[in-house]
Amino acid sequence: MFKQSEFMARCAARGLDEAATARAVTVVAVLEQSAAGPGGTLADAEPASVERHVARLVETGTADESTLMAMARYFAVIKNEQLAIRLLAYLLPVGVLPAMAGRLRELEGDAIADRVLAGLSFPPTGAAPEAYPAATTDFVTALVRELGAERAERVLDWNVHGIPVSAFAPERERLLELGSVDAWLGDYHERQVAELARHAADGTLWYEQKITGAVVEFVRSHPEVQGGVRVGDTIFVTKIPYDPDRYLRETDPLEKRRLACHCPLAASSITENGAGVPAAWCACSAGYTKFMFDVAFGEPTKATVISSVLAGDPVCRFAIRVPASVPRG
């Protein structure tokens, strides 16, 4: 297997034990047998062959998250960023719609949840991102029809990915140390720029994103991106584009919107006719965005979607309400 030792080292560095690493190697070895390129390895594998292999795993019910991650991690190791990013996009929507259905049931009760979910089905683990927009549209449409816009937003606006509080606990400590929101926002943005610069320098992916010098300078010059700017009692946050390097080079407005969208449950629905997934779904992104602020401020915040690419806007932008108890400047 091409670069097997490097792949095993990466698995170990990510905390996999010997058994899990061996399983990951087996996953990639099977993929290699199925989708090797002309050279006999995955170094020159065709993306379509890899995706057909994943589709076969879905059909047999063996496309679990660890399998998808092993393949994505392998392509990152061999520097095939196109396939690494694509396979990570397969992972991102896993569990989101079932989690939303669970929250609906928790907040609104079984009778309402049953009415919203009647006749709906969600894609299986390992389904391509393009399989999700139709299911997402059906869910959001039924949710808003049953609950109205405000109650539907309450269902969608939360930490759906289950990020632990501990992930952002250091930000609360830093805020308390600096003593004001403005000082903390500036400090946070500087740290984010520095992290992006490290990825640009060593060529590693930042989450599922390729970072270049142009991306670093873009973020550096836009404090709302990977940071926030306070105006009165509101912090404005602009989402970094999902594919920032291509976004910055793209000139077509429609394609820029697609490249900006982080949501694999919706991005492929952005067409010349708008977006198939209703913009109400972007309350989910607001919930993701506000969670760090909830933790840093020590209490829940209110997040409002100011603009979103699903609504036809060029960027996704949110307003976070600063609680009265938090020192501003």
N, C-alpha and C positions, 0 to 999 in steps of 0.2 A: 504494500500500500504506500503510495507516494506520501512522503513526509510523515510516516506513522509515528516516529519518535517525537517529533515536534507536536503532533496532535495529542499524544499521550501526556506530554509535559503541560500543554495548555489545559487539558482536562484536570490534571492534578492541581494546577494553579487555581482552578475554579472550584476546588474543594471536593472533587469526585474521589471516592476511595478506589481501591484496586478493582473491585467487582464492577463498579459503575463505569470506570474507565474501560475495562475489558468489554463491557456491553456496548459502549460508545464506538469502540474500534470495530466490533462486529457489525453494528449498524452501518458504518461507513464502508466496510468491506462488502457487505451485501449491495449497497448502493453502487459501489465500483463495478461489481459483476453485472449490474443491471444497466448502468448508464455511463460507462467509461467512454471517453472520447477516442479519436483515431489513434492516439498514442498508447492506449490500453490502460490509462489511469483517469482519475477525475480532474487532472490538471487542465485538460482541454475538453471537459464534458460540455455537451450542449444543454443549455437551460431547459429546453423542452423535454429532453430525456430525463433529466432529474425530476421535473414536475410530473411526468408520467409515472415515474417510480413512486412518488409520494401519493399520487392518485390511487395506485394499486394498493398501497398500504392502507389508505382510507377505506377502500372496498373490503379489505380483510379485517378491519378494525384494529390494526396494529400501528396506527400513526399517532402514538401518544406524544406528550410534550417532550420527554427526554429524547425520543427518537428525532424529532424535528430539531431540537437544540443541538444534538450531536452532529447532524448534517450541516447546520448553519455554522457551528463552531469550526468544523473541519474546513469549510470553504474560506472562513476568515483566516485560518492558519495558513492556507496555501495562497492567500492573497487574491482570491477570486471574490472581490467585493460585491460584484453584481449578484452572484448566487447567494452569498452570505446574507445580504440585505433582503433579497427576495424570500429566503426561507425564514428569516426573522419576522417578516410580514405575515407568514403563515401562523406564527406563534402568537402574535399580538392580540388577535381577536378571541383566542381560546377562552371560553368561560365567561365572557362579558355578558352576552345575552341571557344565559341561565342565571347569572348573578343579579342582573336587573330584574328578571322575573321573580327571584327570591325576595328582593327588596320590595317589589310591588306587593307581594303577598304579605310581607311583614308590616308594611305601612297601611295597606288598604283592606286587608283581610282576604279570605279565601274566595268569597262570592265574587268580588270585583275582579280579583286576579283571574279567576276561572273565565269570566266573561272576556277579559282582555286577551287571554292566551288561547281562547277557543279557536281551533283550526290552525294555529301557528306551529311552525316547526323551525328548529335552529340547525345550522350546518354542523356536521360532526367534526371532532378534533382532526386537524390535518387538512380540512377543506381549504381550497385556495381563497385568498381574500375576496376575489370577485364573486364568491358564493354568498357573501354576507349582506351586501346592500339590500337585496330584496327582502330578506328576513328582518333586517333592521327597520326598513321602511314599514313593513307590516306591523311590527311591534310598536313603533312610535305612533303610527296612524291610529291603531287601536287604543293605545294608551291615552292619547289626546282626546279622541272621540269619547272615551269612557269617563275620563277625569277632568277634562278641560286643561288649558295650557298651564295654569299655575300649579295645580296638583301634580300634573305630569312632570313638570320641572323638578318638583320636590323628589320624585322617584329617581330621576336621572342624575341629579346634581349631588354626587357623593363619591367617595373613594372606592370606586368599583373594583380596582385592581388589588385592593387589600394591602396597600403599602403600610408597613408598620410605623407607628409613631416614632420608634427609635431611628428611623431613616432620617428624620428631620429634627430630632432632639438637639443636635449640635447647633442648629440655626436658632433655636430658642435661647440657648446658652450665649450664643454670639450676640443676639439682640440685647439681652440683658446686660452683657458686658459693655456694649457700645452705648447703650442708653437711649437710643432713638431709632425710629423707623428709617429716617433718611440716611443716617450713618450706616445702618445695617444693609439697606438696599444697595448703597454704593459699594460696600465691602463685598456683598454677595456677588454683585455683577463683576467686580474685579476678579474674584476667585473663579467665576465661571469662564471668563475670558482666558485666564491663565490655564484652566483645564483644557479648553478647546485648543489653545496654542500648543499644549503638549501633544495632543492627538494629531494636530497638523504636522508637527515636527517628526513624530515617529511613524506616521502613516497608519495608525490603528484606528478602528472604527470607534466612534463615540455612540454608545448604544447601537442603533442600527444606521448610523449616519456617517458619511464620509466628510471629514473636516479638512478644509484647505486654508491657505493663508487668507484668501478672499473672504471666507466665512468668518474667520477670526476678526478681521477688520470690520466686517459688517456688524457683528455682535458688539464689538468694542465701541462703535459709533452710534449704536442704538441701545441706550440704557434700559428701554422697556423690554428688550429681548434678553432672555436669561437673566432677568433682574426685575425691575419695576420702577415706575416714577410716581411719586405721591403728588397729588394735587388736592389740597384740602384734606378731607377725610377719605379720599379714594386713591388707591394704587392702581395704576394702569399697567397691564402686562400684555405684551405682544408675543405670540407663540413663535419660536424659531421654526422656519420651514422644515418639513419632514426630510426633504432632500435639499439641504441648503445650498450646496455647491451648484447643482443643476438649476435650482431656483434662481440664483443670482445671474446665471448665464442665459437663462431662457428669456425670450422676448414676447412670446405669445401669451396673452393674458389668461386664456383658458388653461393652457398647460402649466402656467405658474400657479394657478389655483390648485391643480392636482398635486403639484410638487410641494405645495404648502401644507396639504392636509395630512395630519398624523394618523387619522383614524382608518384602519384597514377595513372597518365595517362599512365605510362610506365613501372613501376616496375614489374608487373606480366608478361611482355613480355620477361623478362630476363630468358632465358632457356639454356639448354645445347648447343643450336645452336647459341647462342649469344644474341641478343635482337631484338625483332620484330620492335620496334620503332626506327627509324633512330637516330643516335647520334647527328645529326643536331638539334634535339629537345632540346638538353641540352643548347642551347643558351638562352632558357627561364630561366633556372636556373642561368645562368650567369647574366641575367638582374635582377633577384631577388637579387643575391649576391651583385651586384654593387650599388644597390640603396642607401644603407646606406652610401657608400663612396661618391656618388653623393651629398647627403645632407651634409655630414660632410665637404666635400671639397668646397661646394658652387658652383659647376659646374659639368656638366656631365663627366663621366669617360669612358674609353674604357675597357671592360672586355673580356678576351679571355679564352676559355675552353682549359685547358692544358691536362686534362684527365677526363674521365667519365666512369661510370659503363656501360652505354649503348654502349660505344665503346669497352668494354671488359676490361677496366682498373679496378683495385681493389678499387679505390676511385675517387671522383669527386674533381677536383682541378682547381682553376681559377687564372688568372693573372690580376690584376687591375693596370692600368696605373695611376701614380700619376701626376696630373697636375703640370705644371712648377711653378705656383703661390703658391704652398703649401710647407712650410718649411719641410725638410726631417728629419734630425737628430738633 
